[in-house]
Amino acid sequence: LSARVAAPDADLDAFFHEEFVRALMARTVARLEADCRQRNRPAVYQVFAAYDLASDARPRYAEVATALGIPVTQVTNHLHAARRRFRELALDELRELCTTDDEFRDEALALFGVRVP
């Protein structure tokens, strides 16, 4: 017989919340990529992916600019646009997943630090 040790509820809640956030972010990244492609702004997503989704240490803006063949100022502008749109899309996704307005407001504040009406 092997003994099974049940994880405390707090650990299980934390696990499910982490998975919820991970899935929310993955869906939002996919939506951002599609949105940028649809609006004929692939460079916005490419900059976002190269900088914010980098698996290793974040590259310098100049490195991203060189890799994509764009000016550093465009990297800055594209990152700003992508992050703003990402938050909009993430909040849309979150609203769809939450069952009440209170839950949505609480999650939006916890995840993104924004107060929504």
Rosetta blueprint (number, residue, H / E / L):
1 L L
2 S L
3 A L
4 R L
5 V L
6 A L
7 A L
8 P L
9 D H
10 A H
11 D H
12 L H
13 D H
14 A H
15 F H
16 F H
17 H H
18 E H
19 E H
20 F H
21 V H
22 R H
23 A H
24 L H
25 M H
26 A H
27 R H
28 T H
29 V H
30 A H
31 R H
32 L H
33 E H
34 A H
35 D H
36 C H
37 R H
38 Q H
39 R L
40 N L
41 R L
42 P H
43 A H
44 V H
45 Y H
46 Q H
47 V H
48 F H
49 A H
50 A H
51 Y H
52 D H
53 L L
54 A L
55 S L
56 D L
57 A L
58 R L
59 P L
60 R L
61 Y H
62 A H
63 E H
64 V H
65 A H
66 T H
67 A H
68 L H
69 G L
70 I L
71 P L
72 V H
73 T H
74 Q H
75 V H
76 T H
77 N H
78 H H
79 L H
80 H H
81 A H
82 A H
83 R H
84 R H
85 R H
86 F H
87 R H
88 E H
89 L H
90 A H
91 L H
92 D H
93 E H
94 L H
95 R H
96 E H
97 L H
98 C L
99 T L
100 T L
101 D H
102 D H
103 E H
104 F H
105 R H
106 D H
107 E H
108 A H
109 L H
110 A H
111 L H
112 F H
113 G L
114 V L
115 R L
116 V L
117 P L
